[in-house]
């Protein structure tokens, strides 16, 4: 009788541990946000890869990671028709001009909205306002399970204020 209780307790502990690992290690990892210097966005100047990487970092892209099966996590941010591919390595997002090869999500904005985000004191609140007003678009390109396994829930929590 005692051995059955010990075995049951061990099984329950293993299940709880596995669930904890999946949630805190994969779905919503608690990683430290890298300190990227905020680039200045001057009126009339082009939006650069540094601007996009900084904004992606502020939105929580540092929490995104490749899936357990090795499928790369990649988002695309399009500003005034110019696409930037955003990837994350070692918890630091980087952007490169050009379309993402196989993006998970695509965020689109006009230059004025992008500038408002760059200058906002509360980016999470501002992006919600801009999305609600239709000035920023978010297109989900992968299924929900894939997004969860790559850490996009953490980004959603950051934007929605649930972080």
C-alpha positions as CSV (number, residue, x, y, z in Angstrom):
1,X,0.0,0.0,0.0
2,X,2.8,2.4,0.9
3,X,4.7,1.7,-2.3
4,X,1.6,2.5,-4.4
5,X,1.3,5.8,-2.7
6,X,5.0,6.6,-3.2
7,X,4.7,5.6,-6.9
8,X,1.6,7.7,-7.4
9,X,3.3,10.6,-5.7
10,X,6.3,10.2,-7.9
11,X,4.2,10.1,-11.0
12,X,2.2,13.2,-10.0
13,X,5.5,15.1,-9.3
14,X,6.8,14.1,-12.7
15,X,3.6,15.3,-14.4
16,X,3.6,18.6,-12.5
17,X,7.3,19.1,-13.3
18,X,6.7,18.4,-17.0
19,X,3.8,20.8,-17.2
20,X,5.9,23.4,-15.4
21,X,8.8,23.0,-17.8
22,X,6.5,23.2,-20.8
23,X,4.8,26.4,-19.5
24,X,7.8,28.3,-18.0
25,X,10.4,26.9,-20.3
26,X,8.7,26.8,-23.7
27,X,5.2,28.5,-23.8
28,X,5.9,31.6,-21.7
29,X,9.6,31.6,-20.8
30,X,10.8,34.2,-18.3
31,X,13.9,35.6,-19.9
32,X,15.6,38.9,-19.3
33,X,15.0,41.6,-21.8
34,X,18.2,42.7,-23.6
35,X,19.0,46.3,-23.3
36,X,19.0,47.6,-26.8
37,X,19.8,51.3,-27.3
38,X,16.8,53.1,-28.7
39,X,17.7,54.4,-32.2
40,X,16.5,57.9,-33.0
41,X,13.8,58.1,-35.8
42,X,14.2,61.4,-37.5
43,X,11.4,62.9,-39.6
44,X,12.0,62.2,-43.3
45,X,14.6,59.4,-42.7
46,X,14.1,55.8,-43.6
47,X,13.2,53.2,-41.0
48,X,16.2,51.0,-40.5
49,X,16.8,47.4,-39.3
50,X,17.9,48.9,-35.9
51,X,14.5,50.6,-35.5
52,X,12.6,47.4,-36.2
53,X,14.8,45.3,-34.0
54,X,14.4,47.7,-31.1
55,X,10.6,47.8,-31.5
56,X,10.4,44.0,-31.8
57,X,12.5,43.7,-28.5
58,X,10.1,46.1,-26.8
59,X,7.2,44.0,-27.9
60,X,8.8,40.9,-26.4
61,X,10.4,39.2,-29.4
62,X,13.3,38.3,-27.1
63,X,11.0,35.6,-25.7
64,X,10.5,33.9,-29.0
65,X,12.5,30.8,-29.8
66,X,12.6,28.0,-32.4
67,X,10.1,25.2,-31.8
68,X,11.1,22.0,-30.2
69,X,11.2,20.3,-33.6
70,X,13.7,23.0,-34.8
71,X,11.3,25.1,-36.9
72,X,12.6,28.6,-36.9
73,X,10.7,31.4,-35.2
74,X,10.4,34.4,-37.5
75,X,8.1,37.4,-37.7
76,X,7.8,39.9,-40.5
77,X,7.3,43.6,-39.8
78,X,6.2,45.7,-42.8
79,X,6.3,49.5,-42.7
80,X,5.1,51.5,-45.6
81,X,5.5,48.4,-47.9
82,X,9.1,47.7,-46.7
83,X,9.4,44.3,-45.2
84,X,11.8,43.3,-42.4
85,X,12.4,39.8,-41.2
86,X,12.8,39.5,-37.4
87,X,14.6,36.5,-35.8
88,X,15.8,35.9,-32.3
89,X,19.1,34.4,-31.3
90,X,20.3,34.1,-27.7
91,X,17.2,36.1,-26.6
92,X,18.1,39.1,-28.7
93,X,16.0,40.0,-31.7
94,X,17.6,41.1,-35.0
95,X,16.0,42.5,-38.1
96,X,17.1,42.3,-41.7
97,X,15.5,44.2,-44.6
98,X,13.5,41.8,-46.9
99,X,10.7,39.4,-46.6
100,X,10.9,36.6,-43.9
101,X,11.3,33.2,-45.4
102,X,8.4,31.5,-43.5
103,X,7.0,34.1,-41.0
104,X,4.8,33.0,-38.1
105,X,3.1,36.4,-37.9
106,X,3.2,39.6,-39.9
107,X,2.7,43.1,-38.5
108,X,2.0,46.0,-40.8
109,X,2.0,49.7,-40.1
110,X,2.3,53.0,-41.9
111,X,5.2,55.2,-41.1
112,X,3.2,57.5,-38.8
113,X,2.0,54.6,-36.7
114,X,5.5,53.2,-36.5
115,X,6.8,56.5,-35.4
116,X,4.1,56.8,-32.7
117,X,5.2,53.4,-31.4
118,X,8.8,54.4,-31.4
119,X,8.0,57.5,-29.4
120,X,5.5,56.0,-27.0
121,X,6.1,55.8,-23.3
122,X,3.8,52.7,-23.1
123,X,4.3,50.6,-26.3
124,X,1.9,47.9,-25.1
125,X,-0.9,50.4,-24.7
126,X,-0.1,52.3,-27.9
127,X,0.0,49.2,-30.1
128,X,-3.4,48.1,-28.7
129,X,-4.8,51.5,-29.6
130,X,-3.3,51.5,-33.1
131,X,-4.5,48.0,-33.7
132,X,-8.1,48.8,-32.5
133,X,-8.2,51.8,-34.8
134,X,-7.0,49.7,-37.8
135,X,-3.8,51.6,-38.2
136,X,-1.7,48.5,-37.4
137,X,-2.5,45.1,-38.8
138,X,-1.5,41.7,-37.3
139,X,-1.8,38.7,-39.5
140,X,-1.4,35.2,-37.9
141,X,0.2,32.9,-40.4
142,X,0.7,29.7,-38.4
143,X,-1.6,27.6,-36.3
144,X,-2.0,28.4,-32.6
145,X,-0.2,25.4,-31.3
146,X,2.9,26.3,-33.3
147,X,2.8,29.9,-32.0
148,X,2.5,28.7,-28.4
149,X,5.4,26.3,-28.8
150,X,7.6,29.1,-30.1
151,X,6.9,31.5,-27.3
152,X,4.5,33.9,-29.0
153,X,2.2,33.7,-26.0
154,X,4.7,35.7,-24.1
155,X,4.6,38.4,-26.8
156,X,0.8,38.4,-26.7
157,X,0.9,38.8,-22.9
158,X,3.3,41.7,-23.3
159,X,1.1,43.5,-25.8
160,X,-2.1,42.8,-24.0
161,X,-0.7,43.8,-20.6
162,X,-1.0,40.3,-19.1
163,X,2.8,39.9,-18.6
